[in-house]
C-alpha cells in the first residue's frame, strides 16, 4: 500500500516528531550492536552485562564526539 503524501500523518494538526526520535534510537542500537559482547549476552550476572553496555556506550560517545 502506498502512503498518501498530500495528507501526511499528524498529531492534532502538528507534524510527527516521533520519527526523528525513532531514528536516534535505531541509530543507537545499530552502533551498540557492533559490540559482539553486548549483542550476545554471555554473562550470567546482570551487573557484568550492564557494565559492558556502559563501556560500549562510553566508547561510542568517545568515537562519535
DSSP file (Angstrom, degrees, kcal/mol; ACC not computed):
  #  RESIDUE AA STRUCTURE BP1 BP2  ACC     N-H-->O    O-->H-N    N-H-->O    O-->H-N    TCO  KAPPA ALPHA  PHI   PSI    X-CA   Y-CA   Z-CA
    1    1 A X              0   0    0      0, 0.0     2,-0.4     0, 0.0     0, 0.0   0.000 360.0 360.0 360.0 134.2    0.0    0.0    0.0
    2    2 A X        -     0   0    0      1,-0.0     2,-0.2     0, 0.0     3,-0.0  -0.781 360.0-123.8 -95.3 133.2    1.3    3.4   -1.0
    3    3 A X        -     0   0    0     -2,-0.4     2,-0.6     1,-0.1     5,-0.1  -0.483  24.1-111.7 -76.8 144.5    1.0    6.2    1.6
    4    4 A X        -     0   0    0      3,-0.2     3,-0.1    -2,-0.2    -1,-0.1  -0.660  27.7-169.5 -76.0 117.5   -0.8    9.4    0.6
    5    5 A X  S    S+     0   0    0     -2,-0.6     3,-0.4     1,-0.2    -1,-0.2   0.677  79.0  65.2 -85.2 -17.5    1.8   12.2    0.6
    6    6 A X  S    S+     0   0    0      1,-0.3     2,-0.6     2,-0.0    -1,-0.2   0.834 108.1  40.8 -73.2 -30.4   -0.6   15.0    0.3
    7    7 A X  S    S-     0   0    0     -3,-0.1    -1,-0.3     3,-0.0    -3,-0.2  -0.721  82.6-168.3-116.0  79.6   -2.0   14.3    3.7
    8    8 A X        -     0   0    0     -2,-0.6    -3,-0.1    -3,-0.4    -2,-0.0  -0.354  35.5 -93.6 -66.5 149.9    1.0   13.5    5.9
    9    9 A X        -     0   0    0      6,-0.0     7,-0.7     7,-0.0     2,-0.3  -0.322  51.1-175.8 -63.0 144.5    0.1   12.0    9.3
   10   10 A X  E     -A   15   0A   0      5,-0.2     2,-0.7    -3,-0.1     5,-0.2  -0.928  30.0-128.0-139.7 164.3   -0.1   14.5   12.1
   11   11 A X  E >  S-A   14   0A   0      3,-3.0     3,-1.5    -2,-0.3    -2,-0.0  -0.908  92.5 -31.3-114.9  98.6   -0.7   14.6   15.8
   12   12 A X  T 3  S-     0   0    0     -2,-0.7    -1,-0.1     1,-0.3     3,-0.1   0.890 126.8 -45.8  55.9  41.9   -3.5   17.0   16.5
   13   13 A X  T 3  S+     0   0    0      1,-0.3     2,-0.3     0, 0.0    -1,-0.3   0.378 119.3 109.7  85.6  -5.0   -2.5   19.1   13.5
   14   14 A X  E <  S-A   11   0A   0     -3,-1.5    -3,-3.0     1,-0.1    -1,-0.3  -0.769  76.2-104.0-101.8 149.1    1.2   19.1   14.3
   15   15 A X  E     -A   10   0A   0     -2,-0.3     2,-0.3    -5,-0.2    -5,-0.2  -0.390  46.1 -96.8 -67.4 150.0    3.8   17.2   12.3
   16   16 A X        -     0   0    0     -7,-0.7     4,-0.2     1,-0.2     3,-0.1  -0.500  34.9-178.2 -72.0 129.4    5.0   14.0   13.9
   17   17 A X     >  +     0   0    0     -2,-0.3     4,-1.6     1,-0.1     3,-0.5   0.433  66.2  91.4 -98.8  -4.0    8.3   14.3   15.8
   18   18 A X  H  > S+     0   0    0      1,-0.2     4,-2.6     2,-0.2     5,-0.2   0.850  78.8  57.8 -61.2 -36.4    8.2   10.6   16.6
   19   19 A X  H  > S+     0   0    0      1,-0.2     4,-2.1     2,-0.2    -1,-0.2   0.846 102.8  52.9 -69.4 -33.0   10.2    9.7   13.5
   20   20 A X  H  > S+     0   0    0     -3,-0.5     4,-1.6     2,-0.2    -1,-0.2   0.929 113.7  43.4 -64.7 -44.1   13.2   11.9   14.4
   21   21 A X  H  X S+     0   0    0     -4,-1.6     4,-2.1     1,-0.2    -2,-0.2   0.887 111.7  54.5 -67.3 -38.1   13.4   10.3   17.9
   22   22 A X  H  X S+     0   0    0     -4,-2.6     4,-2.6     1,-0.2    -1,-0.2   0.893 105.4  53.1 -63.4 -38.9   12.9    6.9   16.4
   23   23 A X  H  X S+     0   0    0     -4,-2.1     4,-2.3     1,-0.2    -1,-0.2   0.892 107.9  51.2 -63.7 -39.4   15.8    7.4   14.1
   24   24 A X  H  X S+     0   0    0     -4,-1.6     4,-2.1     2,-0.2    -1,-0.2   0.912 111.8  46.6 -63.7 -42.1   18.1    8.4   17.0
   25   25 A X  H  X S+     0   0    0     -4,-2.1     4,-2.3     2,-0.2    -2,-0.2   0.919 112.8  49.0 -67.3 -43.0   17.1    5.2   18.9
   26   26 A X  H  X S+     0   0    0     -4,-2.6     4,-2.1     1,-0.2    -2,-0.2   0.879 111.0  50.7 -64.9 -36.9   17.6    3.0   15.9
   27   27 A X  H  X S+     0   0    0     -4,-2.3     4,-2.4     2,-0.2    -1,-0.2   0.901 108.2  52.9 -66.2 -40.3   21.0    4.5   15.3
   28   28 A X  H  X S+     0   0    0     -4,-2.1     4,-2.6     1,-0.2    -2,-0.2   0.931 110.7  46.4 -59.3 -46.6   22.0    3.9   18.9
   29   29 A X  H  X S+     0   0    0     -4,-2.3     4,-2.3     2,-0.2    -1,-0.2   0.870 110.0  53.9 -66.7 -35.4   21.0    0.3   18.6
   30   30 A X  H  < S+     0   0    0     -4,-2.1    -1,-0.2     2,-0.2    -2,-0.2   0.922 112.9  43.4 -63.6 -42.3   22.9   -0.1   15.3
   31   31 A X  H >< S+     0   0    0     -4,-2.4     3,-1.1     1,-0.2    -2,-0.2   0.891 114.1  51.3 -67.9 -38.6   26.1    1.4   17.0
   32   32 A X  H >< S+     0   0    0     -4,-2.6     3,-1.6     1,-0.3     6,-0.2   0.847 101.7  60.6 -68.1 -33.9   25.5   -0.8   20.1
   33   33 A X  T 3< S+     0   0    0     -4,-2.3    -1,-0.3     1,-0.3    -2,-0.2   0.483  86.3  75.8 -76.5  -0.7   25.1   -4.0   18.0
   34   34 A X  T <  S+     0   0    0     -3,-1.1     2,-0.8    -4,-0.2    -1,-0.3   0.623  79.0  83.5 -79.3 -12.2   28.7   -3.6   16.7
   35   35 A X  S X> S-     0   0    0     -3,-1.6     4,-2.0    -4,-0.2     3,-1.0  -0.832  70.4-158.0 -94.4 112.2   29.9   -4.7   20.1
   36   36 A X  H 3> S+     0   0    0     -2,-0.8     4,-2.2     1,-0.3    -1,-0.2   0.828  88.5  55.9 -60.8 -36.2   29.9   -8.5   20.0
   37   37 A X  H 34 S+     0   0    0      1,-0.2     5,-0.5     2,-0.2    -1,-0.3   0.765 110.1  45.8 -72.0 -23.9   29.8   -8.9   23.7
   38   38 A X  H <4 S+     0   0    0     -3,-1.0    -2,-0.2    -6,-0.2    -1,-0.2   0.845 110.9  51.9 -84.6 -36.9   26.7   -6.8   24.0
   39   39 A X  H  < S+     0   0    0     -4,-2.0     2,-0.7     1,-0.2    -2,-0.2   0.956 115.7  40.6 -64.8 -50.3   24.8   -8.4   21.2
   40   40 A X  S  < S-     0   0    0     -4,-2.2     2,-1.2    -5,-0.2    -1,-0.2  -0.883  86.0-145.2-101.7 111.2   25.3  -12.0   22.5
   41   41 A X        +     0   0    0     -2,-0.7    -3,-0.1     1,-0.2    -4,-0.1  -0.631  32.8 160.4 -82.3  99.5   24.8  -11.9   26.3
   42   42 A X        +     0   0    0     -2,-1.2    -1,-0.2    -5,-0.5     2,-0.2   0.689  46.4  95.1 -89.3 -21.8   27.3  -14.4   27.6
   43   43 A X        -     0   0    0     -6,-0.3    -2,-0.0    -3,-0.2     6,-0.0  -0.465  56.9-161.4 -73.7 140.2   27.3  -13.0   31.1
   44   44 A X  S    S+     0   0    0     -2,-0.2     2,-0.4     5,-0.0    -1,-0.1   0.683  73.0  74.8 -91.8 -20.5   25.0  -14.6   33.6
   45   45 A X  S  > S-     0   0    0      1,-0.1     4,-1.7     2,-0.0     3,-0.3  -0.796  73.4-144.0 -97.5 134.7   25.1  -11.7   36.1
   46   46 A X  H  > S+     0   0    0     -2,-0.4     4,-2.9     1,-0.2     5,-0.2   0.842  98.2  60.3 -63.1 -35.6   23.2   -8.6   35.2
   47   47 A X  H  > S+     0   0    0      1,-0.2     4,-2.0     2,-0.2    -1,-0.2   0.896 105.8  47.1 -62.9 -40.7   25.9   -6.3   36.7
   48   48 A X  H  > S+     0   0    0     -3,-0.3     4,-2.0     2,-0.2    -1,-0.2   0.926 113.8  47.3 -66.4 -44.3   28.5   -7.6   34.3
   49   49 A X  H  X S+     0   0    0     -4,-1.7     4,-2.1     1,-0.2    -2,-0.2   0.924 112.0  50.1 -63.0 -44.0   26.3   -7.2   31.3
   50   50 A X  H  X S+     0   0    0     -4,-2.9     4,-2.4     1,-0.2    -1,-0.2   0.877 108.3  54.1 -62.4 -37.5   25.3   -3.7   32.4
   51   51 A X  H  X S+     0   0    0     -4,-2.0     4,-2.3    -5,-0.2    -1,-0.2   0.897 108.5  48.2 -63.0 -40.8   28.9   -2.8   32.8
   52   52 A X  H  X S+     0   0    0     -4,-2.0     4,-2.4     2,-0.2    -2,-0.2   0.860 110.1  51.9 -69.1 -34.3   29.7   -3.9   29.3
   53   53 A X  H  X S+     0   0    0     -4,-2.1     4,-2.4     2,-0.2    -2,-0.2   0.919 111.1  47.9 -65.5 -42.0   26.7   -1.9   27.9
   54   54 A X  H  X S+     0   0    0     -4,-2.4     4,-2.4     2,-0.2    -2,-0.2   0.902 111.8  50.2 -64.1 -41.0   28.0    1.2   29.8
   55   55 A X  H  X S+     0   0    0     -4,-2.3     4,-2.4     2,-0.2    -2,-0.2   0.909 110.4  49.5 -63.8 -41.9   31.5    0.6   28.4
   56   56 A X  H  X S+     0   0    0     -4,-2.4     4,-2.3     2,-0.2    -2,-0.2   0.905 111.2  49.6 -63.6 -41.3   30.1    0.2   24.9
   57   57 A X  H  X S+     0   0    0     -4,-2.4     4,-2.4     2,-0.2    -2,-0.2   0.889 110.4  50.8 -65.1 -38.6   28.2    3.5   25.3
   58   58 A X  H  X S+     0   0    0     -4,-2.4     4,-2.4     2,-0.2    -2,-0.2   0.921 110.7  48.4 -64.3 -43.7   31.3    5.2   26.6
   59   59 A X  H  X S+     0   0    0     -4,-2.4     4,-2.2     1,-0.2    -2,-0.2   0.891 111.9  49.6 -64.3 -38.8   33.3    4.0   23.6
   60   60 A X  H  X S+     0   0    0     -4,-2.3     4,-2.5     2,-0.2    -1,-0.2   0.906 110.1  51.4 -64.9 -40.6   30.6    5.2   21.2
   61   61 A X  H  < S+     0   0    0     -4,-2.4     4,-0.3     1,-0.2    -2,-0.2   0.913 112.8  44.8 -62.7 -43.1   30.5    8.6   22.9
   62   62 A X  H >< S+     0   0    0     -4,-2.4     3,-0.5     1,-0.2    -1,-0.2   0.871 115.6  47.8 -68.2 -36.4   34.2    9.0   22.6
   63   63 A X  H 3< S+     0   0    0     -4,-2.2    -2,-0.2     1,-0.2    -1,-0.2   0.865 116.9  40.1 -73.0 -36.8   34.2    7.8   19.0
   64   64 A X  T 3<        0   0    0     -4,-2.5    -1,-0.2     1,-0.2    -2,-0.2   0.189 360.0 360.0-103.9  16.1   31.3    9.9   17.7
   65   65 A X    <         0   0    0     -3,-0.5    -1,-0.2    -4,-0.3    -2,-0.1   0.419 360.0 360.0-119.8 360.0   32.0   13.2   19.5
